[in-house]
Amino acid sequence: MRIKQYAFAAASVALMVLALASPALAEQANAKPCLCHPGISPMSGTARTVYIAKVEYRDADGDAPAKVEVYIDNVAYPMRLAAGKPANGTYRARLTLPPGEHTWFFYAEDVRGQSERFPRYGAEKGPFVGSKKPLNRLPILTEGGVRQGYDNRQNVYTYTVHYKDRDACKQPRCVKVIVDGIPHSMKLHDGTSFDGTWLYQTLLPAGPHAYYFVAMDSDGDCASLPQNGFIRGPEIMARANTPPMLTEQRIEPPTGGTRTRYGYLVNYRDCDLDAPSLALIYVNGTPHQLNLVKGDAYDGLYAYYGGQVLGYLHDYYFYFEDGRGGACRFPNVGIFHGPVVTR
């Protein structure tokens, strides 16, 4: 009986000692160090440039580091205390690097074995080292092509390409498509100028065609798609030509004086999307050039403005050609009368 009492008392004492010791044991748990404000500068340069790797090491337990290192391309370089205290200070390394594209990360370990890495996985890109000037990575051209029927206009062809500059958020000097040997500037259609889709629209004649894309970044370096040669297409079959149509002619104003400026207007439309090669109005037998004032060249309003002499017997008619053998006269026969000009 007495043995059991001694055993119970001993167990009670052991539990009391463990309870009293637990806070002390918790206080002795080792915390990981912290790596703050890591970085390398400059991020581009030459092989002669001195690159500075810098990071702030902080340890909540006040443990000095056993090592603070920067890894360049998975090769460790030791860092030295540059400011502050060992457990709360700035560590730095001076480096020279060979030409090329590099990666980096930082690693630290305290004297009691806890460690930290930044970033915790992977590596950051840079610096970019050139032999004579800061290395500029070439822009990338992808997804280049041509399609038909943009905006429901069947013989309008749309060239698109995706441009990306991997170095900086800078607008390219130019993005162009070379169609049948003729360069055409493209416009930004979607995204940003340094990471977006560029577009060019044009009408193409019947026959075989070929194209390729070129771009020049802000540093003057060029890229092309494809890298060599060109892309064939599209192959456009010739279609029978349909003559244009003229409708809704009018004079504004229909009456006026000798100082009035009269407008002769007519709507031109060509279902083949041919702009007129000839657009004339004959006023009292004298031809005058009509000009587009609204709409598209193949489907728009054309006008001629001029004065007129006193009288009631003025006449006019319109004559257009589409440049592919199609022609139309309005009216088909005869003439229109007007304007009525009074004092």
C-alpha positions as CSV (number, residue, x, y, z in Angstrom):
1,M,0.0,0.0,0.0
2,R,2.8,2.4,0.9
3,I,4.6,1.5,-2.4
4,K,1.5,2.6,-4.4
5,Q,1.3,5.9,-2.5
6,Y,5.0,6.6,-3.3
7,A,4.4,5.8,-7.0
8,F,1.4,8.1,-7.2
9,A,3.4,10.9,-5.5
10,A,6.3,10.4,-7.9
11,A,4.0,10.6,-10.9
12,S,2.4,13.8,-9.6
13,V,5.8,15.5,-9.1
14,A,6.8,14.5,-12.6
15,L,3.6,16.0,-14.1
16,M,4.1,19.2,-12.1
17,V,7.8,19.5,-13.3
18,L,6.7,18.9,-16.9
19,A,3.9,21.5,-16.7
20,L,6.4,24.1,-15.2
21,A,9.0,23.3,-17.9
22,S,6.6,23.5,-20.9
23,P,6.7,27.3,-21.3
24,A,10.5,27.2,-21.1
25,L,10.6,24.5,-23.7
26,A,8.2,26.5,-25.9
27,E,10.4,29.6,-25.6
28,Q,13.4,27.6,-26.7
29,A,11.7,26.5,-30.1
30,N,13.8,27.9,-32.9
31,A,12.0,30.3,-35.3
32,K,13.0,30.5,-39.0
33,P,14.9,33.5,-40.2
34,C,13.3,36.0,-42.5
35,L,14.6,37.3,-45.8
36,C,13.4,40.8,-46.7
37,H,13.8,43.1,-49.6
38,P,15.8,40.7,-51.8
39,G,17.1,41.9,-55.1
40,I,20.0,42.3,-57.6
41,S,20.9,45.6,-59.3
42,P,21.3,46.5,-62.0
43,M,19.2,44.0,-63.9
44,S,21.0,44.5,-67.2
45,G,24.5,45.4,-68.1
46,T,27.8,44.1,-69.6
47,A,30.3,41.6,-68.4
48,R,32.3,44.5,-66.9
49,T,29.3,45.7,-64.8
50,V,29.5,45.0,-61.0
51,Y,26.2,43.5,-59.9
52,I,25.1,44.0,-56.3
53,A,23.0,41.3,-54.6
54,K,21.4,42.5,-51.4
55,V,19.0,41.0,-48.8
56,E,17.9,41.8,-45.2
57,Y,18.3,38.9,-42.7
58,R,16.2,39.0,-39.6
59,D,15.9,36.3,-36.9
60,A,13.2,36.7,-34.2
61,D,15.3,34.6,-31.8
62,G,18.4,36.8,-32.3
63,D,20.3,34.0,-33.9
64,A,23.1,35.0,-36.2
65,P,23.2,33.3,-39.6
66,A,25.5,30.4,-40.2
67,K,25.3,31.4,-43.9
68,V,23.6,33.9,-46.2
69,E,24.1,33.1,-49.9
70,V,22.8,34.3,-53.2
71,Y,22.6,31.6,-55.9
72,I,23.2,32.7,-59.5
73,D,22.3,29.9,-62.0
74,N,22.3,27.5,-59.0
75,V,25.8,28.5,-58.0
76,A,26.2,29.8,-54.4
77,Y,28.0,33.1,-53.7
78,P,28.5,34.0,-50.0
79,M,27.1,37.3,-48.7
80,R,28.7,39.6,-46.1
81,L,27.1,41.8,-43.5
82,A,27.0,45.4,-44.9
83,A,24.8,47.2,-42.3
84,G,23.1,46.4,-38.9
85,K,23.7,43.5,-36.6
86,P,24.3,39.8,-37.6
87,A,20.8,38.8,-36.5
88,N,19.1,41.9,-38.0
89,G,21.1,43.4,-40.8
90,T,21.7,43.9,-44.5
91,Y,23.9,41.3,-46.3
92,R,25.5,42.1,-49.7
93,A,27.6,40.4,-52.4
94,R,29.4,42.0,-55.3
95,L,29.4,40.0,-58.5
96,T,30.6,40.0,-62.0
97,L,28.7,37.7,-64.4
98,P,29.4,36.2,-67.9
99,P,27.2,37.3,-70.9
100,G,23.8,35.7,-71.0
101,E,20.5,35.4,-69.3
102,H,20.7,34.4,-65.6
103,T,18.5,33.4,-62.7
104,W,18.8,34.0,-58.9
105,F,17.5,33.1,-55.4
106,F,18.6,33.7,-51.8
107,Y,19.3,31.2,-49.1
108,A,19.9,31.7,-45.3
109,E,20.5,29.4,-42.4
110,D,20.8,30.3,-38.7
111,V,23.3,28.8,-36.2
112,R,20.6,26.4,-34.9
113,G,19.8,24.9,-38.3
114,Q,16.6,26.7,-39.3
115,S,16.7,27.9,-43.0
116,E,14.8,30.1,-45.4
117,R,14.8,30.5,-49.2
118,F,13.5,33.3,-51.4
119,P,11.7,32.6,-53.5
120,R,10.7,29.4,-51.7
121,Y,10.6,27.5,-55.0
122,G,11.9,28.3,-58.5
123,A,14.1,31.3,-59.3
124,E,13.8,34.9,-60.4
125,K,15.0,35.9,-63.9
126,G,18.0,38.3,-64.3
127,P,20.4,39.9,-64.7
128,F,20.7,40.0,-68.5
129,V,24.3,40.4,-69.4
130,G,25.5,41.5,-72.8
131,S,29.1,41.6,-74.1
132,K,29.1,45.2,-75.3
133,K,25.7,46.5,-74.4
134,P,22.9,45.4,-72.1
135,L,21.4,42.2,-73.5
136,N,18.1,42.7,-75.3
137,R,16.0,39.7,-75.9
138,L,14.3,39.6,-79.3
139,P,10.6,40.2,-79.4
140,I,8.4,37.2,-80.2
141,L,5.9,37.0,-83.1
142,T,3.3,34.2,-82.9
143,E,-0.2,33.3,-84.1
144,G,0.3,35.0,-87.5
145,G,-2.2,34.4,-90.2
146,V,-4.8,35.9,-92.6
147,R,-8.6,35.4,-92.7
148,Q,-11.3,36.4,-95.1
149,G,-14.6,38.2,-94.5
150,Y,-13.8,40.5,-91.6
151,D,-16.8,42.8,-90.9
152,N,-18.9,40.6,-93.3
153,R,-17.1,42.0,-96.3
154,Q,-16.1,39.0,-98.3
155,N,-13.1,40.2,-100.2
156,V,-11.6,42.1,-97.3
157,Y,-8.6,40.1,-95.9
158,T,-7.4,40.6,-92.3
159,Y,-3.8,39.9,-91.3
160,T,-3.1,39.4,-87.6
161,V,-0.1,38.6,-85.4
162,H,0.7,38.5,-81.7
163,Y,3.7,40.6,-80.6
164,K,5.4,40.2,-77.3
165,D,8.5,42.0,-75.8
166,R,10.0,40.1,-72.9
167,D,12.3,42.8,-71.7
168,A,10.3,45.9,-71.0
169,C,6.9,47.5,-71.2
170,K,7.8,49.5,-74.3
171,Q,6.0,50.1,-77.5
172,P,7.6,48.6,-80.6
173,R,9.0,50.9,-83.3
174,C,6.9,49.0,-85.9
175,V,4.9,45.8,-86.5
176,K,4.4,45.1,-90.2
177,V,3.0,42.5,-92.6
178,I,4.7,42.2,-96.0
179,V,2.1,41.2,-98.6
180,D,3.3,40.3,-102.0
181,G,6.6,42.2,-101.3
182,I,4.9,45.4,-100.1
183,P,5.2,46.4,-96.4
184,H,2.1,47.5,-94.5
185,S,2.0,48.9,-91.0
186,M,-0.2,47.1,-88.6
187,K,-2.3,48.6,-85.8
188,L,-2.8,47.4,-82.2
189,H,-6.1,45.5,-82.1
190,D,-6.2,43.8,-78.7
191,G,-4.0,43.7,-75.5
192,T,-1.0,46.1,-74.9
193,S,1.5,47.4,-77.5
194,F,4.2,45.2,-75.9
195,D,2.0,42.1,-75.5
196,G,-1.0,42.1,-77.8
197,T,-2.5,41.3,-81.2
198,W,-1.8,43.6,-84.2
199,L,-4.0,43.8,-87.3
200,Y,-4.0,45.0,-90.9
201,Q,-7.0,44.9,-93.3
202,T,-6.9,45.2,-97.1
203,L,-8.6,44.3,-100.3
204,L,-6.8,41.8,-102.4
205,P,-7.0,41.2,-106.2
206,A,-7.6,37.8,-107.7
207,G,-4.6,35.5,-107.9
208,P,-2.0,33.9,-105.6
209,H,-0.6,35.8,-102.7
210,A,2.1,35.4,-100.0
211,Y,3.1,37.2,-96.8
212,Y,5.3,37.3,-93.7
213,F,5.5,39.5,-90.6
214,V,8.3,41.6,-89.2
215,A,8.6,43.7,-86.0
216,M,11.2,46.0,-84.5
217,D,11.3,46.5,-80.7
218,S,12.1,49.8,-78.9
219,D,15.9,48.9,-78.9
220,G,15.9,48.5,-82.7
221,D,16.2,44.7,-82.8
222,C,14.1,42.8,-85.3
223,A,12.1,39.6,-85.4
224,S,10.1,37.9,-88.2
225,L,7.5,35.3,-88.6
226,P,8.3,32.9,-90.2
227,Q,12.0,33.2,-89.3
228,N,12.8,32.3,-92.9
229,G,10.9,32.4,-96.1
230,F,7.2,33.4,-96.3
231,I,3.7,32.0,-96.0
232,R,1.7,31.3,-99.1
233,G,-1.9,32.4,-99.4
234,P,-4.6,33.3,-99.9
235,E,-5.4,32.1,-103.4
236,I,-8.2,34.2,-104.7
237,M,-10.3,33.1,-107.6
238,A,-11.4,35.7,-110.1
239,R,-15.1,36.5,-110.0
240,A,-17.4,38.0,-112.7
241,N,-17.7,41.7,-112.4
242,T,-21.0,43.3,-111.5
243,P,-21.6,46.9,-112.7
244,P,-22.1,49.5,-110.0
245,M,-25.5,51.2,-109.2
246,L,-26.4,54.8,-108.7
247,T,-29.4,55.8,-106.6
248,E,-31.1,58.7,-104.7
249,Q,-29.7,61.6,-106.7
250,R,-30.7,65.1,-105.7
251,I,-29.8,68.8,-105.8
252,E,-29.4,70.8,-102.5
253,P,-31.1,73.3,-102.7
254,P,-33.3,72.7,-105.8
255,T,-33.9,76.4,-106.2
256,G,-31.8,79.5,-105.5
257,G,-30.0,82.5,-106.8
258,T,-26.9,83.1,-108.9
259,R,-24.8,83.3,-105.7
260,T,-26.1,80.1,-104.3
261,R,-23.8,77.1,-104.0
262,Y,-25.6,74.0,-105.4
263,G,-24.8,70.5,-104.3
264,Y,-25.3,67.6,-106.8
265,L,-25.4,64.4,-104.8
266,V,-25.8,60.7,-105.7
267,N,-25.3,57.3,-103.9
268,Y,-22.8,54.9,-105.5
269,R,-22.8,51.2,-104.6
270,D,-20.7,48.3,-106.0
271,C,-21.5,44.8,-104.8
272,D,-17.9,43.7,-105.7
273,L,-16.6,46.4,-103.4
274,D,-14.9,48.2,-106.3
275,A,-14.3,51.9,-105.7
276,P,-15.0,54.1,-108.8
277,S,-12.2,54.7,-111.1
278,L,-14.3,57.5,-112.7
279,A,-17.0,59.6,-111.0
280,L,-18.4,62.4,-113.1
281,I,-21.4,64.7,-113.3
282,Y,-22.3,66.4,-116.6
283,V,-23.9,69.8,-115.9
284,N,-25.3,71.4,-119.0
285,G,-23.0,69.1,-121.0
286,T,-19.8,70.0,-119.0
287,P,-18.1,67.2,-117.0
288,H,-17.2,67.8,-113.3
289,Q,-15.4,65.5,-110.8
290,L,-17.6,64.0,-108.0
291,N,-15.9,63.4,-104.6
292,L,-16.8,61.0,-101.8
293,V,-18.4,62.9,-98.9
294,K,-19.8,60.0,-96.8
295,G,-19.5,56.3,-96.4
296,D,-17.1,53.9,-98.1
297,A,-15.6,54.4,-101.6
298,Y,-17.5,51.4,-102.8
299,D,-20.8,52.3,-101.0
300,G,-21.1,56.0,-100.3
301,L,-22.4,59.4,-101.1
302,Y,-20.6,61.4,-103.8
303,A,-21.1,65.1,-104.5
304,Y,-20.1,68.1,-106.7
305,Y,-20.6,71.6,-105.5
306,G,-20.8,74.7,-107.8
307,G,-22.6,77.8,-108.8
308,Q,-25.1,78.3,-111.6
309,V,-26.2,81.1,-113.9
310,L,-29.7,82.5,-114.1
311,G,-32.2,80.3,-115.8
312,Y,-34.7,77.5,-115.8
313,L,-33.3,75.1,-118.4
314,H,-30.3,73.5,-116.5
315,D,-29.8,69.8,-116.8
316,Y,-27.4,67.1,-115.6
317,Y,-26.6,63.4,-115.4
318,F,-24.1,61.1,-113.6
319,Y,-21.5,58.7,-115.1
320,F,-19.3,56.2,-113.1
321,E,-16.9,53.4,-113.9
322,D,-15.6,50.8,-111.5
323,G,-12.2,50.2,-113.0
324,R,-13.0,46.6,-114.1
325,G,-15.1,47.3,-117.1
326,G,-18.3,48.0,-115.3
327,A,-20.0,51.4,-115.9
328,C,-23.3,53.0,-115.1
329,R,-25.2,56.2,-116.1
330,F,-27.9,57.8,-114.1
331,P,-30.5,58.2,-115.5
332,N,-29.9,55.3,-117.9
333,V,-31.3,57.6,-120.7
334,G,-32.2,61.2,-120.8
335,I,-31.3,63.9,-118.2
336,F,-32.3,65.4,-114.9
337,H,-33.5,69.0,-114.8
338,G,-32.4,71.6,-112.3
339,P,-31.7,73.7,-110.4
340,V,-34.1,76.6,-110.9
341,V,-32.0,79.8,-110.6
342,T,-33.6,83.1,-110.0
343,R,-32.2,86.6,-109.1
